[in-house]
Structure formats: structure tokens, C-alpha cells
Amino acid sequence: MKASVYIATTVDGFIARPNGELDWLPGSDGVVDPELGDEDFGFSEFMNSIDVLVMGRNTYELVISTGQWAYGKTKVIVLSSTLKEISEIVSNTVCLRSCTPIELYNELKESGAHHLYIDGGKTIQGFLRGNLISEITITKVPVLIGEGIPLFANIPEDIKLTHLKTIAYENGFVQSKYEVN
Ligand SMILES: NC(=O)c1ccc[n+]([C@@H]2O[C@H](COP(=O)([O-])OP(=O)(O)OC[C@H]3O[C@@H](n4cnc5c(N)ncnc54)[C@H](OP(=O)(O)O)[C@@H]3O)[C@@H](O)[C@H]2O)c1
């Protein structure tokens, strides 16, 4: 089984503004840019390759507050030690857990999962610290916002990466894929 990160950041490395807003990320409001046509930067292909999406409570709360659940019937696990229940709207596919990344990873591996999508800054950092991430795809959006929620923090040791490929899209997005060594 492998676990991957697929995420958009600003050029200065943030995944959201300090209050969690994603207004710097084109399309995050659900409005499709006509110049992009059906370009989705590989997201559908990536989603089709995963069995389970693991996200942190902050990411879940942001997504559910938009009223747009982009994950269809994909099984989603929300990690939280404080949330009491999941919204009824998505309760068929989403469940709530509180455990360490390695406990969840081993449990999902035993259940037969092949590919996990790990999402949310703190959640990604926890899985990275546990050496549980195999691939990272970062789409850099050409904007600087100065402050926000960082993608990478609290990493006690260097994590070496191998660059696999980079695609520069016409709209200025630059997407790089790395393997975690
Ligand atoms: N740019 C992008 O592509 C992108 C993608 C995803 C998210 N985002 C944005 O990033 C922001 C959220 O990131 P974030 O760094 O704040 O956090 P996050 O990872 O989404 O959520 C952090 C929370 O997850 C829970 N959690 C994580 N690991 C846990 C564990 N092992 N056991 C129990 N609970 C655990 C904790 O919740 P409790 O406090 O309840 O214990 C923790 O406070 C949102 O604004 C979201 O919109 C952006």
C-alpha cells in the first residue's frame, strides 16, 4: 500500500490563509475558469487511483462548509480528537477516527486498501513524521500571500525527495511530483 499527497500551495508554501480561506486558489469557489476548459491538473486521474482519503478535521470543516463535497463515493476518514459527529449529508462515505497515523495506516493496509490520499497540513505532517508518505504532488499557484497555514512544518529530520516530473500549465500552475526516499 502507498500513501500520497496531492495538494496546491502558494509559491510561498501556504495551503490556506491564516483563517483557512482558499480564495487565492482559482476554482476553489466551484466557479470554473472558462480558459481552463476541462483541465483538472490530474485530479480526476489521481482520485481514480485511490481507495481512501484521510483528511484532518480542519480540512473537513472547510470543505463541508462550502456545501461542495468533491469526493463522490470515495471512502473518507476524518481524523479528529474533538469532533463528535460527521454531517448527515456525507455520513454514508465519511467516518471519524482518532488514532496515530501508523495505527490508521496499518489498519487500512490490513483491510486491503492500496492507495491512500492524505490531506490537510497537520495531517500530512503527521504522516510524514511517521515516514508513511510515498509520493507528493504539489501544484504551485503563482501567488504570494505572505502568511498562512504552511504545508510543511514540524519535521524534525530532513526528508529526502526524488523529483519525478514537473508540468508547467499554461495558466501558470507548476505541478511537481516527488517520491519520498
Ligand atoms: N491548498 C490545498 O490544496 C488544501 C488542501 C487541503 C486543505 N487545505 C486547507 O488547509 C487547512 C487545514 O490544514 P491544517 O494544517 O489546519 O489541518 P488539518 O490537517 O486539516 O487538520 C488538523 C486537525 O486534524 C486532526 N488530526 C490530525 N491528525 C490527527 C490524529 N492523528 N489524531 C486525531 N486527530 C488528528 C486534529 O483535529 P482535532 O483538533 O479535532 O483533534 C487537528 O487539529 C484548511 O484551511 C484547508 O482548507 C488546503
The ligand as a MOL file (V3000), in Angstrom:
LIG
                    3D

  0  0  0     0  0            999 V3000
M  V30 BEGIN CTAB
M  V30 COUNTS 48 52 0 0 0
M  V30 BEGIN ATOM
M  V30 1 N -4.4090 24.0840 -0.7950 0
M  V30 2 C -4.9090 22.8700 -0.7560 0
M  V30 3 O -4.8660 22.1060 -1.7420 0
M  V30 4 C -5.5170 22.3900 0.5320 0
M  V30 5 C -5.7550 21.0200 0.7200 0
M  V30 6 C -6.2460 20.6010 1.9390 0
M  V30 7 C -6.5090 21.5150 2.9450 0
M  V30 8 N -6.2860 22.8300 2.7170 0 CHG=1
M  V30 9 C -6.5670 23.8020 3.7710 0
M  V30 10 O -5.7180 23.5520 4.8670 0
M  V30 11 C -6.3860 23.9320 6.0600 0
M  V30 12 C -6.3310 22.7910 7.0410 0
M  V30 13 O -4.9940 22.3720 7.3010 0
M  V30 14 P -4.4610 22.2770 8.8030 0
M  V30 15 O -2.9860 22.1730 8.7760 0
M  V30 16 O -5.0920 23.3650 9.5800 0 CHG=-1
M  V30 17 O -5.0490 20.9540 9.3620 0
M  V30 18 P -5.7210 19.5480 9.0410 0
M  V30 19 O -4.6630 18.5330 8.8900 0
M  V30 20 O -6.7620 19.6420 8.0020 0
M  V30 21 O -6.5000 19.3370 10.4320 0
M  V30 22 C -5.7760 19.2960 11.6570 0
M  V30 23 C -6.6220 18.5810 12.6730 0
M  V30 24 O -6.8020 17.2180 12.2840 0
M  V30 25 C -6.8870 16.4150 13.4270 0
M  V30 26 N -5.8430 15.4020 13.3940 0
M  V30 27 C -4.7550 15.3130 12.5890 0
M  V30 28 N -4.0740 14.1980 12.8620 0
M  V30 29 C -4.7420 13.5630 13.8590 0
M  V30 30 C -4.5540 12.3450 14.5690 0
M  V30 31 N -3.5240 11.5330 14.3050 0
M  V30 32 N -5.4600 12.0040 15.5250 0
M  V30 33 C -6.5150 12.8010 15.8110 0
M  V30 34 N -6.7620 13.9730 15.1670 0
M  V30 35 C -5.8800 14.3310 14.2180 0
M  V30 36 C -6.7680 17.3320 14.6340 0
M  V30 37 O -8.1100 17.6880 14.9270 0
M  V30 38 P -8.6460 17.9670 16.4350 0
M  V30 39 O -8.1110 19.3210 16.7810 0
M  V30 40 O -10.1240 17.8960 16.3080 0
M  V30 41 O -8.0560 16.8650 17.3020 0
M  V30 42 C -6.0120 18.5190 14.0650 0
M  V30 43 O -6.2070 19.7150 14.7760 0
M  V30 44 C -7.8090 24.2680 5.6890 0
M  V30 45 O -7.9630 25.6670 5.6180 0
M  V30 46 C -7.9580 23.6830 4.3110 0
M  V30 47 O -8.8480 24.3720 3.5070 0
M  V30 48 C -5.7980 23.2760 1.5490 0
M  V30 END ATOM
M  V30 BEGIN BOND
M  V30 1 1 1 2
M  V30 2 2 2 3
M  V30 3 1 2 4
M  V30 4 1 4 5
M  V30 5 2 4 48
M  V30 6 2 5 6
M  V30 7 1 6 7
M  V30 8 2 7 8
M  V30 9 1 8 9
M  V30 10 1 8 48
M  V30 11 1 9 10
M  V30 12 1 9 46
M  V30 13 1 10 11
M  V30 14 1 11 12
M  V30 15 1 11 44
M  V30 16 1 12 13
M  V30 17 1 13 14
M  V30 18 2 14 15
M  V30 19 1 14 16
M  V30 20 1 14 17
M  V30 21 1 17 18
M  V30 22 2 18 19
M  V30 23 1 18 20
M  V30 24 1 18 21
M  V30 25 1 21 22
M  V30 26 1 22 23
M  V30 27 1 23 24
M  V30 28 1 23 42
M  V30 29 1 24 25
M  V30 30 1 25 26
M  V30 31 1 25 36
M  V30 32 1 26 27
M  V30 33 1 26 35
M  V30 34 2 27 28
M  V30 35 1 28 29
M  V30 36 1 29 30
M  V30 37 2 29 35
M  V30 38 1 30 31
M  V30 39 2 30 32
M  V30 40 1 32 33
M  V30 41 2 33 34
M  V30 42 1 34 35
M  V30 43 1 36 37
M  V30 44 1 36 42
M  V30 45 1 37 38
M  V30 46 2 38 39
M  V30 47 1 38 40
M  V30 48 1 38 41
M  V30 49 1 42 43
M  V30 50 1 44 45
M  V30 51 1 44 46
M  V30 52 1 46 47
M  V30 END BOND
M  V30 END CTAB
M  END
